[in-house]
Amino acid sequence: MEQLENHWQASHHTDTHTRTPDGLSAVDRVSIIAYRKKKKESQRRFWARFGVTQSRGSRFESGAEIPAPVSILLGLYFTKTISDNDLGRAERILHDSGARELVSLAQ
């Protein structure tokens, strides 16, 4: 988590941006929107890769607090630590009953 916080802090000067309770600054939300629009992706498509509905993603883009798990995924995604393929594989595992059974056995 510290690494993620360092990423956001290193990416943006905290003295010129308002910080939110989730640790992201307003400019981070602007950066997310700019990235999504640059890629010509709808809110539905962009946020779905993180397990977020379009309406919730819209609230995040409007300033609602982003929960830590989603914030972590965003940080990993924007630092290219995880890819669309990684997120797709994770989603398939979550929706595959056989894979879920294997995961529960491993625990």
Biopython code that builds the backbone (N, CA, C, O; Angstrom):
import numpy as np
from Bio.PDB.StructureBuilder import StructureBuilder

atoms = [
    (1, "MET", "N", (0.828, -1.188, 0.000)),
    (1, "MET", "CA", (0.000, 0.000, 0.000)),
    (1, "MET", "C", (0.878, 1.260, 0.000)),
    (1, "MET", "O", (0.568, 2.259, -0.650)),
    (2, "GLU", "N", (1.967, 1.177, 0.742)),
    (2, "GLU", "CA", (2.870, 2.322, 0.789)),
    (2, "GLU", "C", (3.400, 2.661, -0.603)),
    (2, "GLU", "O", (3.546, 3.832, -0.954)),
    (3, "GLN", "N", (3.688, 1.619, -1.394)),
    (3, "GLN", "CA", (4.195, 1.840, -2.747)),
    (3, "GLN", "C", (3.164, 2.578, -3.595)),
    (3, "GLN", "O", (3.518, 3.469, -4.367)),
    (4, "LEU", "N", (1.880, 2.207, -3.454)),
    (4, "LEU", "CA", (0.821, 2.883, -4.194)),
    (4, "LEU", "C", (0.734, 4.344, -3.771)),
    (4, "LEU", "O", (0.639, 5.239, -4.611)),
    (5, "GLU", "N", (0.766, 4.579, -2.462)),
    (5, "GLU", "CA", (0.698, 5.958, -1.983)),
    (5, "GLU", "C", (1.883, 6.760, -2.515)),
    (5, "GLU", "O", (1.728, 7.917, -2.905)),
    (6, "ASN", "N", (3.064, 6.145, -2.529)),
    (6, "ASN", "CA", (4.241, 6.825, -3.062)),
    (6, "ASN", "C", (4.072, 7.139, -4.538)),
    (6, "ASN", "O", (4.493, 8.196, -5.007)),
    (7, "HIS", "N", (3.444, 6.201, -5.284)),
    (7, "HIS", "CA", (3.207, 6.438, -6.709)),
    (7, "HIS", "C", (2.350, 7.680, -6.904)),
    (7, "HIS", "O", (2.690, 8.561, -7.693)),
    (8, "TRP", "N", (1.240, 7.745, -6.181)),
    (8, "TRP", "CA", (0.337, 8.891, -6.368)),
    (8, "TRP", "C", (1.007, 10.174, -5.914)),
    (8, "TRP", "O", (0.850, 11.216, -6.551)),
    (9, "GLN", "N", (1.754, 10.109, -4.818)),
    (9, "GLN", "CA", (2.412, 11.311, -4.331)),
    (9, "GLN", "C", (3.513, 11.747, -5.282)),
    (9, "GLN", "O", (3.696, 12.941, -5.517)),
    (10, "ALA", "N", (4.249, 10.786, -5.832)),
    (10, "ALA", "CA", (5.319, 11.134, -6.768)),
    (10, "ALA", "C", (4.767, 11.679, -8.075)),
    (10, "ALA", "O", (5.408, 12.495, -8.738)),
    (11, "SER", "N", (3.571, 11.222, -8.440)),
    (11, "SER", "CA", (2.981, 11.646, -9.699)),
    (11, "SER", "C", (2.425, 13.062, -9.646)),
    (11, "SER", "O", (2.310, 13.727, -10.676)),
    (12, "HIS", "N", (2.083, 13.519, -8.456)),
    (12, "HIS", "CA", (1.409, 14.810, -8.328)),
    (12, "HIS", "C", (1.921, 15.528, -7.088)),
    (12, "HIS", "O", (2.141, 14.907, -6.049)),
    (13, "HIS", "N", (2.105, 16.820, -7.202)),
    (13, "HIS", "CA", (2.547, 17.605, -6.063)),
    (13, "HIS", "C", (1.377, 17.818, -5.122)),
    (13, "HIS", "O", (0.375, 18.425, -5.498)),
    (14, "THR", "N", (1.502, 17.318, -3.891)),
    (14, "THR", "CA", (0.388, 17.398, -2.953)),
    (14, "THR", "C", (0.132, 18.821, -2.479)),
    (14, "THR", "O", (-0.961, 19.117, -1.996)),
    (15, "ASP", "N", (1.109, 19.701, -2.604)),
    (15, "ASP", "CA", (0.902, 21.062, -2.126)),
    (15, "ASP", "C", (-0.009, 21.873, -3.051)),
    (15, "ASP", "O", (-0.514, 22.919, -2.645)),
    (16, "THR", "N", (-0.224, 21.418, -4.262)),
    (16, "THR", "CA", (-1.069, 22.179, -5.185)),
    (16, "THR", "C", (-2.399, 21.490, -5.480)),
    (16, "THR", "O", (-3.208, 22.012, -6.247)),
    (17, "HIS", "N", (-2.631, 20.329, -4.882)),
    (17, "HIS", "CA", (-3.852, 19.595, -5.143)),
    (17, "HIS", "C", (-4.539, 19.201, -3.848)),
    (17, "HIS", "O", (-3.886, 18.891, -2.852)),
    (18, "THR", "N", (-5.847, 19.216, -3.872)),
    (18, "THR", "CA", (-6.631, 18.815, -2.721)),
    (18, "THR", "C", (-6.595, 17.304, -2.578)),
    (18, "THR", "O", (-6.800, 16.581, -3.553)),
    (19, "ARG", "N", (-6.335, 16.822, -1.369)),
    (19, "ARG", "CA", (-6.312, 15.392, -1.113)),
    (19, "ARG", "C", (-7.690, 14.949, -0.627)),
    (19, "ARG", "O", (-8.375, 15.666, 0.103)),
    (20, "THR", "N", (-8.072, 13.746, -1.056)),
    (20, "THR", "CA", (-9.348, 13.179, -0.646)),
    (20, "THR", "C", (-9.089, 12.113, 0.403)),
    (20, "THR", "O", (-7.939, 11.718, 0.599)),
    (21, "PRO", "N", (-10.140, 11.625, 1.097)),
    (21, "PRO", "CA", (-9.947, 10.616, 2.137)),
    (21, "PRO", "C", (-9.257, 9.345, 1.632)),
    (21, "PRO", "O", (-8.572, 8.681, 2.410)),
    (22, "ASP", "N", (-9.413, 8.994, 0.375)),
    (22, "ASP", "CA", (-8.789, 7.772, -0.137)),
    (22, "ASP", "C", (-7.338, 8.008, -0.564)),
    (22, "ASP", "O", (-6.687, 7.094, -1.071)),
    (23, "GLY", "N", (-6.834, 9.217, -0.364)),
    (23, "GLY", "CA", (-5.435, 9.487, -0.657)),
    (23, "GLY", "C", (-5.174, 9.976, -2.076)),
    (23, "GLY", "O", (-4.042, 10.336, -2.397)),
    (24, "LEU", "N", (-6.183, 9.998, -2.924)),
    (24, "LEU", "CA", (-6.000, 10.473, -4.297)),
    (24, "LEU", "C", (-6.312, 11.957, -4.353)),
    (24, "LEU", "O", (-7.181, 12.440, -3.627)),
    (25, "SER", "N", (-5.623, 12.667, -5.191)),
    (25, "SER", "CA", (-5.914, 14.083, -5.343)),
    (25, "SER", "C", (-6.899, 14.277, -6.487)),
    (25, "SER", "O", (-7.110, 13.379, -7.302)),
    (26, "ALA", "N", (-7.494, 15.457, -6.536)),
    (26, "ALA", "CA", (-8.469, 15.759, -7.575)),
    (26, "ALA", "C", (-7.857, 15.585, -8.960)),
    (26, "ALA", "O", (-8.539, 15.150, -9.888)),
    (27, "VAL", "N", (-6.596, 15.914, -9.104)),
    (27, "VAL", "CA", (-5.954, 15.779, -10.407)),
    (27, "VAL", "C", (-5.873, 14.311, -10.819)),
    (27, "VAL", "O", (-5.896, 14.012, -12.013)),
    (28, "ASP", "N", (-5.781, 13.393, -9.866)),
    (28, "ASP", "CA", (-5.761, 11.974, -10.195)),
    (28, "ASP", "C", (-7.067, 11.582, -10.879)),
    (28, "ASP", "O", (-7.060, 10.829, -11.853)),
    (29, "ARG", "N", (-8.165, 12.084, -10.379)),
    (29, "ARG", "CA", (-9.459, 11.783, -10.994)),
    (29, "ARG", "C", (-9.513, 12.375, -12.405)),
    (29, "ARG", "O", (-10.040, 11.761, -13.332)),
    (30, "VAL", "N", (-8.966, 13.559, -12.541)),
    (30, "VAL", "CA", (-8.903, 14.193, -13.862)),
    (30, "VAL", "C", (-8.030, 13.346, -14.788)),
    (30, "VAL", "O", (-8.350, 13.176, -15.965)),
    (31, "SER", "N", (-6.937, 12.820, -14.259)),
    (31, "SER", "CA", (-6.050, 11.971, -15.059)),
    (31, "SER", "C", (-6.754, 10.689, -15.492)),
    (31, "SER", "O", (-6.571, 10.226, -16.618)),
    (32, "ILE", "N", (-7.549, 10.122, -14.607)),
    (32, "ILE", "CA", (-8.303, 8.909, -14.943)),
    (32, "ILE", "C", (-9.268, 9.214, -16.085)),
    (32, "ILE", "O", (-9.352, 8.462, -17.056)),
    (33, "ILE", "N", (-9.987, 10.311, -15.960)),
    (33, "ILE", "CA", (-10.947, 10.699, -17.000)),
    (33, "ILE", "C", (-10.215, 10.963, -18.314)),
    (33, "ILE", "O", (-10.649, 10.509, -19.372)),
    (34, "ALA", "N", (-9.108, 11.696, -18.245)),
    (34, "ALA", "CA", (-8.339, 12.012, -19.457)),
    (34, "ALA", "C", (-7.827, 10.733, -20.122)),
    (34, "ALA", "O", (-7.876, 10.608, -21.346)),
    (35, "TYR", "N", (-7.339, 9.791, -19.327)),
    (35, "TYR", "CA", (-6.846, 8.529, -19.872)),
    (35, "TYR", "C", (-7.981, 7.771, -20.555)),
    (35, "TYR", "O", (-7.826, 7.274, -21.670)),
    (36, "ARG", "N", (-9.119, 7.688, -19.876)),
    (36, "ARG", "CA", (-10.276, 6.964, -20.427)),
    (36, "ARG", "C", (-10.719, 7.591, -21.742)),
    (36, "ARG", "O", (-11.002, 6.884, -22.709)),
    (37, "LYS", "N", (-10.777, 8.904, -21.774)),
    (37, "LYS", "CA", (-11.209, 9.592, -22.997)),
    (37, "LYS", "C", (-10.172, 9.474, -24.102)),
    (37, "LYS", "O", (-10.528, 9.346, -25.274)),
    (38, "LYS", "N", (-8.885, 9.515, -23.741)),
    (38, "LYS", "CA", (-7.824, 9.351, -24.734)),
    (38, "LYS", "C", (-7.929, 7.983, -25.398)),
    (38, "LYS", "O", (-7.697, 7.846, -26.599)),
    (39, "LYS", "N", (-8.279, 6.977, -24.607)),
    (39, "LYS", "CA", (-8.446, 5.615, -25.127)),
    (39, "LYS", "C", (-9.809, 5.422, -25.806)),
    (39, "LYS", "O", (-10.098, 4.355, -26.347)),
    (40, "LYS", "N", (-10.639, 6.471, -25.770)),
    (40, "LYS", "CA", (-11.979, 6.448, -26.370)),
    (40, "LYS", "C", (-12.825, 5.310, -25.803)),
    (40, "LYS", "O", (-13.517, 4.596, -26.529)),
    (41, "GLU", "N", (-12.744, 5.169, -24.480)),
    (41, "GLU", "CA", (-13.519, 4.135, -23.801)),
    (41, "GLU", "C", (-14.680, 4.756, -23.044)),
    (41, "GLU", "O", (-14.566, 5.835, -22.462)),
    (42, "SER", "N", (-15.780, 4.056, -23.066)),
    (42, "SER", "CA", (-16.930, 4.487, -22.267)),
    (42, "SER", "C", (-16.625, 4.232, -20.793)),
    (42, "SER", "O", (-15.734, 3.452, -20.455)),
    (43, "GLN", "N", (-17.376, 4.898, -19.931)),
    (43, "GLN", "CA", (-17.228, 4.623, -18.501)),
    (43, "GLN", "C", (-17.510, 3.149, -18.228)),
    (43, "GLN", "O", (-16.808, 2.523, -17.435)),
    (44, "ARG", "N", (-18.524, 2.592, -18.873)),
    (44, "ARG", "CA", (-18.891, 1.198, -18.650)),
    (44, "ARG", "C", (-17.709, 0.270, -18.926)),
    (44, "ARG", "O", (-17.383, -0.592, -18.109)),
    (45, "ARG", "N", (-17.073, 0.451, -20.076)),
    (45, "ARG", "CA", (-15.964, -0.430, -20.460)),
    (45, "ARG", "C", (-14.741, -0.214, -19.569)),
    (45, "ARG", "O", (-14.125, -1.177, -19.111)),
    (46, "PHE", "N", (-14.391, 1.050, -19.326)),
    (46, "PHE", "CA", (-13.211, 1.334, -18.514)),
    (46, "PHE", "C", (-13.361, 0.762, -17.107)),
    (46, "PHE", "O", (-12.491, 0.025, -16.643)),
    (47, "TRP", "N", (-14.441, 1.090, -16.437)),
    (47, "TRP", "CA", (-14.605, 0.694, -15.038)),
    (47, "TRP", "C", (-14.891, -0.794, -14.868)),
    (47, "TRP", "O", (-14.593, -1.363, -13.818)),
    (48, "ALA", "N", (-15.463, -1.427, -15.882)),
    (48, "ALA", "CA", (-15.764, -2.858, -15.786)),
    (48, "ALA", "C", (-14.495, -3.672, -15.562)),
    (48, "ALA", "O", (-14.533, -4.687, -14.866)),
    (49, "ARG", "N", (-13.375, -3.249, -16.136)),
    (49, "ARG", "CA", (-12.129, -4.015, -15.958)),
    (49, "ARG", "C", (-11.692, -4.048, -14.504)),
    (49, "ARG", "O", (-10.896, -4.906, -14.122)),
    (50, "PHE", "N", (-12.197, -3.129, -13.682)),
    (50, "PHE", "CA", (-11.865, -3.084, -12.258)),
    (50, "PHE", "C", (-13.011, -3.603, -11.391)),
    (50, "PHE", "O", (-12.979, -3.483, -10.166)),
    (51, "GLY", "N", (-14.027, -4.183, -12.041)),
    (51, "GLY", "CA", (-15.158, -4.728, -11.301)),
    (51, "GLY", "C", (-16.114, -3.666, -10.792)),
    (51, "GLY", "O", (-16.802, -3.870, -9.792)),
    (52, "VAL", "N", (-16.159, -2.530, -11.478)),
    (52, "VAL", "CA", (-16.970, -1.392, -11.049)),
    (52, "VAL", "C", (-18.041, -1.123, -12.101)),
    (52, "VAL", "O", (-17.758, -1.158, -13.299)),
    (53, "THR", "N", (-19.259, -0.857, -11.662)),
    (53, "THR", "CA", (-20.337, -0.529, -12.598)),
    (53, "THR", "C", (-20.119, 0.866, -13.176)),
    (53, "THR", "O", (-19.354, 1.666, -12.638)),
    (54, "GLN", "N", (-20.800, 1.136, -14.271)),
    (54, "GLN", "CA", (-20.701, 2.461, -14.911)),
    (54, "GLN", "C", (-21.157, 3.545, -13.953)),
    (54, "GLN", "O", (-20.511, 4.588, -13.848)),
    (55, "SER", "N", (-22.264, 3.316, -13.249)),
    (55, "SER", "CA", (-22.781, 4.373, -12.372)),
    (55, "SER", "C", (-21.827, 4.647, -11.203)),
    (55, "SER", "O", (-21.651, 5.798, -10.803)),
    (56, "ARG", "N", (-21.220, 3.603, -10.663)),
    (56, "ARG", "CA", (-20.263, 3.803, -9.571)),
    (56, "ARG", "C", (-19.003, 4.492, -10.101)),
    (56, "ARG", "O", (-18.460, 5.383, -9.446)),
    (57, "GLY", "N", (-18.536, 4.081, -11.289)),
    (57, "GLY", "CA", (-17.376, 4.722, -11.896)),
    (57, "GLY", "C", (-17.624, 6.204, -12.135)),
    (57, "GLY", "O", (-16.734, 7.034, -11.944)),
    (58, "SER", "N", (-18.835, 6.525, -12.551)),
    (58, "SER", "CA", (-19.208, 7.919, -12.757)),
    (58, "SER", "C", (-19.115, 8.701, -11.445)),
    (58, "SER", "O", (-18.648, 9.839, -11.420)),
    (59, "ARG", "N", (-19.562, 8.081, -10.371)),
    (59, "ARG", "CA", (-19.468, 8.745, -9.052)),
    (59, "ARG", "C", (-18.004, 8.942, -8.654)),
    (59, "ARG", "O", (-17.646, 9.978, -8.094)),
    (60, "PHE", "N", (-17.158, 7.945, -8.945)),
    (60, "PHE", "CA", (-15.730, 8.096, -8.643)),
    (60, "PHE", "C", (-15.153, 9.263, -9.434)),
    (60, "PHE", "O", (-14.398, 10.075, -8.900)),
    (61, "GLU", "N", (-15.515, 9.337, -10.710)),
    (61, "GLU", "CA", (-15.002, 10.420, -11.551)),
    (61, "GLU", "C", (-15.525, 11.777, -11.100)),
    (61, "GLU", "O", (-14.907, 12.806, -11.377)),
    (62, "SER", "N", (-16.658, 11.784, -10.408)),
    (62, "SER", "CA", (-17.236, 13.035, -9.908)),
    (62, "SER", "C", (-16.721, 13.404, -8.521)),
    (62, "SER", "O", (-17.068, 14.456, -7.985)),
    (63, "GLY", "N", (-15.892, 12.535, -7.941)),
    (63, "GLY", "CA", (-15.290, 12.880, -6.654)),
    (63, "GLY", "C", (-15.623, 11.970, -5.502)),
    (63, "GLY", "O", (-15.136, 12.196, -4.394)),
    (64, "ALA", "N", (-16.438, 10.942, -5.711)),
    (64, "ALA", "CA", (-16.745, 10.007, -4.629)),
    (64, "ALA", "C", (-15.484, 9.244, -4.243)),
    (64, "ALA", "O", (-14.592, 9.040, -5.067)),
    (65, "GLU", "N", (-15.420, 8.832, -2.998)),
    (65, "GLU", "CA", (-14.264, 8.090, -2.501)),
    (65, "GLU", "C", (-14.121, 6.753, -3.226)),
    (65, "GLU", "O", (-15.090, 6.007, -3.373)),
    (66, "ILE", "N", (-12.921, 6.467, -3.668)),
    (66, "ILE", "CA", (-12.625, 5.200, -4.338)),
    (66, "ILE", "C", (-12.140, 4.229, -3.275)),
    (66, "ILE", "O", (-11.168, 4.520, -2.577)),
    (67, "PRO", "N", (-12.798, 3.076, -3.135)),
    (67, "PRO", "CA", (-12.376, 2.108, -2.120)),
    (67, "PRO", "C", (-10.940, 1.632, -2.372)),
    (67, "PRO", "O", (-10.476, 1.600, -3.511)),
    (68, "ALA", "N", (-10.256, 1.267, -1.301)),
    (68, "ALA", "CA", (-8.856, 0.853, -1.384)),
    (68, "ALA", "C", (-8.610, -0.233, -2.435)),
    (68, "ALA", "O", (-7.663, -0.094, -3.209)),
    (69, "PRO", "N", (-9.414, -1.315, -2.510)),
    (69, "PRO", "CA", (-9.117, -2.340, -3.526)),
    (69, "PRO", "C", (-9.135, -1.798, -4.956)),
    (69, "PRO", "O", (-8.292, -2.170, -5.772)),
    (70, "VAL", "N", (-10.087, -0.927, -5.255)),
    (70, "VAL", "CA", (-10.169, -0.352, -6.600)),
    (70, "VAL", "C", (-9.001, 0.604, -6.819)),
    (70, "VAL", "O", (-8.416, 0.637, -7.901)),
    (71, "SER", "N", (-8.666, 1.371, -5.805)),
    (71, "SER", "CA", (-7.548, 2.296, -5.887)),
    (71, "SER", "C", (-6.239, 1.536, -6.132)),
    (71, "SER", "O", (-5.398, 1.973, -6.918)),
    (72, "ILE", "N", (-6.077, 0.408, -5.459)),
    (72, "ILE", "CA", (-4.880, -0.412, -5.652)),
    (72, "ILE", "C", (-4.821, -0.930, -7.084)),
    (72, "ILE", "O", (-3.779, -0.859, -7.735)),
    (73, "LEU", "N", (-5.958, -1.456, -7.576)),
    (73, "LEU", "CA", (-5.996, -1.943, -8.961)),
    (73, "LEU", "C", (-5.660, -0.828, -9.954)),
    (73, "LEU", "O", (-4.909, -1.040, -10.906)),
    (74, "LEU", "N", (-6.222, 0.356, -9.724)),
    (74, "LEU", "CA", (-5.926, 1.486, -10.610)),
    (74, "LEU", "C", (-4.435, 1.805, -10.604)),
    (74, "LEU", "O", (-3.836, 2.030, -11.656)),
    (75, "GLY", "N", (-3.843, 1.824, -9.420)),
    (75, "GLY", "CA", (-2.418, 2.105, -9.314)),
    (75, "GLY", "C", (-1.580, 1.067, -10.043)),
    (75, "GLY", "O", (-0.629, 1.412, -10.744)),
    (76, "LEU", "N", (-1.934, -0.212, -9.878)),
    (76, "LEU", "CA", (-1.210, -1.288, -10.561)),
    (76, "LEU", "C", (-1.392, -1.194, -12.073)),
    (76, "LEU", "O", (-0.465, -1.460, -12.838)),
    (77, "TYR", "N", (-2.589, -0.817, -12.491)),
    (77, "TYR", "CA", (-2.893, -0.708, -13.919)),
    (77, "TYR", "C", (-2.117, 0.450, -14.555)),
    (77, "TYR", "O", (-1.512, 0.299, -15.616)),
    (78, "PHE", "N", (-2.146, 1.600, -13.891)),
    (78, "PHE", "CA", (-1.489, 2.777, -14.471)),
    (78, "PHE", "C", (0.028, 2.700, -14.401)),
    (78, "PHE", "O", (0.709, 3.397, -15.153)),
    (79, "THR", "N", (0.574, 1.873, -13.520)),
    (79, "THR", "CA", (2.027, 1.671, -13.486)),
    (79, "THR", "C", (2.429, 0.480, -14.352)),
    (79, "THR", "O", (3.591, 0.072, -14.378)),
    (80, "LYS", "N", (1.436, -0.070, -15.062)),
    (80, "LYS", "CA", (1.650, -1.195, -15.980)),
    (80, "LYS", "C", (2.166, -2.453, -15.277)),
    (80, "LYS", "O", (2.847, -3.279, -15.885)),
    (81, "THR", "N", (1.836, -2.588, -13.998)),
    (81, "THR", "CA", (2.172, -3.790, -13.251)),
    (81, "THR", "C", (1.205, -4.909, -13.613)),
    (81, "THR", "O", (1.581, -6.081, -13.650)),
    (82, "ILE", "N", (-0.046, -4.534, -13.880)),
    (82, "ILE", "CA", (-1.043, -5.485, -14.370)),
    (82, "ILE", "C", (-1.621, -4.941, -15.671)),
    (82, "ILE", "O", (-1.649, -3.733, -15.904)),
    (83, "SER", "N", (-2.080, -5.864, -16.510)),
    (83, "SER", "CA", (-2.593, -5.486, -17.827)),
    (83, "SER", "C", (-4.076, -5.824, -17.946)),
    (83, "SER", "O", (-4.672, -6.412, -17.043)),
    (84, "ASP", "N", (-4.650, -5.440, -19.070)),
    (84, "ASP", "CA", (-6.031, -5.827, -19.361)),
    (84, "ASP", "C", (-6.169, -7.350, -19.354)),
    (84, "ASP", "O", (-7.164, -7.886, -18.868)),
    (85, "ASN", "N", (-5.163, -8.042, -19.897)),
    (85, "ASN", "CA", (-5.196, -9.508, -19.911)),
    (85, "ASN", "C", (-5.204, -10.079, -18.497)),
    (85, "ASN", "O", (-5.940, -11.025, -18.216)),
    (86, "ASP", "N", (-4.389, -9.512, -17.599)),
    (86, "ASP", "CA", (-4.363, -9.966, -16.206)),
    (86, "ASP", "C", (-5.732, -9.784, -15.550)),
    (86, "ASP", "O", (-6.233, -10.680, -14.871)),
    (87, "LEU", "N", (-6.323, -8.616, -15.762)),
    (87, "LEU", "CA", (-7.629, -8.334, -15.169)),
    (87, "LEU", "C", (-8.693, -9.254, -15.754)),
    (87, "LEU", "O", (-9.580, -9.712, -15.034)),
    (88, "GLY", "N", (-8.611, -9.529, -17.063)),
    (88, "GLY", "CA", (-9.563, -10.438, -17.706)),
    (88, "GLY", "C", (-9.450, -11.848, -17.160)),
    (88, "GLY", "O", (-10.463, -12.505, -16.917)),
    (89, "ARG", "N", (-8.213, -12.325, -16.964)),
    (89, "ARG", "CA", (-8.017, -13.666, -16.393)),
    (89, "ARG", "C", (-8.585, -13.739, -14.983)),
    (89, "ARG", "O", (-9.232, -14.723, -14.626)),
    (90, "ALA", "N", (-8.352, -12.721, -14.189)),
    (90, "ALA", "CA", (-8.866, -12.701, -12.821)),
    (90, "ALA", "C", (-10.390, -12.740, -12.822)),
    (90, "ALA", "O", (-10.997, -13.439, -12.011)),
    (91, "GLU", "N", (-11.004, -11.993, -13.726)),
    (91, "GLU", "CA", (-12.471, -11.984, -13.799)),
    (91, "GLU", "C", (-13.003, -13.352, -14.216)),
    (91, "GLU", "O", (-13.994, -13.828, -13.662)),
    (92, "ARG", "N", (-12.353, -13.982, -15.185)),
    (92, "ARG", "CA", (-12.802, -15.313, -15.615)),
    (92, "ARG", "C", (-12.712, -16.312, -14.467)),
    (92, "ARG", "O", (-13.595, -17.155, -14.306)),
    (93, "ILE", "N", (-11.666, -16.222, -13.679)),
    (93, "ILE", "CA", (-11.518, -17.129, -12.536)),
    (93, "ILE", "C", (-12.655, -16.906, -11.540)),
    (93, "ILE", "O", (-13.215, -17.860, -10.999)),
    (94, "LEU", "N", (-12.984, -15.656, -11.308)),
    (94, "LEU", "CA", (-14.064, -15.355, -10.366)),
    (94, "LEU", "C", (-15.405, -15.917, -10.827)),
    (94, "LEU", "O", (-16.247, -16.268, -10.000)),
    (95, "HIS", "N", (-15.612, -16.006, -12.141)),
    (95, "HIS", "CA", (-16.898, -16.457, -12.677)),
    (95, "HIS", "C", (-16.900, -17.923, -13.080)),
    (95, "HIS", "O", (-17.930, -18.433, -13.521)),
    (96, "ASP", "N", (-15.780, -18.609, -12.941)),
    (96, "ASP", "CA", (-15.669, -20.021, -13.301)),
    (96, "ASP", "C", (-15.794, -20.853, -12.025)),
    (96, "ASP", "O", (-14.913, -20.812, -11.166)),
    (97, "SER", "N", (-16.884, -21.605, -11.900)),
    (97, "SER", "CA", (-17.135, -22.360, -10.671)),
    (97, "SER", "C", (-16.021, -23.359, -10.390)),
    (97, "SER", "O", (-15.652, -23.540, -9.229)),
    (98, "GLY", "N", (-15.471, -24.015, -11.410)),
    (98, "GLY", "CA", (-14.372, -24.950, -11.211)),
    (98, "GLY", "C", (-13.139, -24.262, -10.670)),
    (98, "GLY", "O", (-12.467, -24.785, -9.781)),
    (99, "ALA", "N", (-12.841, -23.093, -11.204)),
    (99, "ALA", "CA", (-11.673, -22.341, -10.751)),
    (99, "ALA", "C", (-11.883, -21.847, -9.328)),
    (99, "ALA", "O", (-10.948, -21.856, -8.528)),
    (100, "ARG", "N", (-13.098, -21.415, -8.999)),
    (100, "ARG", "CA", (-13.387, -20.967, -7.635)),
    (100, "ARG", "C", (-13.164, -22.106, -6.650)),
    (100, "ARG", "O", (-12.633, -21.902, -5.558)),
    (101, "GLU", "N", (-13.576, -23.308, -7.048)),
    (101, "GLU", "CA", (-13.390, -24.476, -6.180)),
    (101, "GLU", "C", (-11.910, -24.732, -5.943)),
    (101, "GLU", "O", (-11.507, -25.021, -4.816)),
    (102, "LEU", "N", (-11.089, -24.628, -6.997)),
    (102, "LEU", "CA", (-9.650, -24.821, -6.850)),
    (102, "LEU", "C", (-9.037, -23.773, -5.924)),
    (102, "LEU", "O", (-8.170, -24.085, -5.107)),
    (103, "VAL", "N", (-9.493, -22.529, -6.058)),
    (103, "VAL", "CA", (-8.981, -21.456, -5.211)),
    (103, "VAL", "C", (-9.345, -21.717, -3.753)),
    (103, "VAL", "O", (-8.514, -21.520, -2.866)),
    (104, "SER", "N", (-10.577, -22.158, -3.494)),
    (104, "SER", "CA", (-10.997, -22.404, -2.111)),
    (104, "SER", "C", (-10.245, -23.598, -1.528)),
    (104, "SER", "O", (-9.966, -23.612, -0.329)),
    (105, "LEU", "N", (-9.910, -24.603, -2.342)),
    (105, "LEU", "CA", (-9.139, -25.738, -1.860)),
    (105, "LEU", "C", (-7.721, -25.323, -1.481)),
    (105, "LEU", "O", (-7.142, -25.873, -0.544)),
    (106, "ALA", "N", (-7.170, -24.372, -2.194)),
    (106, "ALA", "CA", (-5.809, -23.910, -1.940)),
    (106, "ALA", "C", (-5.701, -23.150, -0.627)),
    (106, "ALA", "O", (-4.610, -23.034, -0.070)),
    (107, "GLN", "N", (-6.797, -22.641, -0.134)),
    (107, "GLN", "CA", (-6.770, -21.865, 1.110)),
    (107, "GLN", "C", (-6.878, -22.773, 2.236)),
    (107, "GLN", "O", (-6.876, -22.333, 3.385)),
]
sb = StructureBuilder()
sb.init_structure("model")
sb.init_model(0)
sb.init_chain("A")
sb.init_seg("    ")
for serial, (resi, resn, name, xyz) in enumerate(atoms, 1):
    if name == "N":
        sb.init_residue(resn, " ", resi, " ")
    sb.init_atom(name, np.array(xyz, "f"), 0.0, 1.0, " ", f" {name:<3s}", serial, name[0])
structure = sb.get_structure()
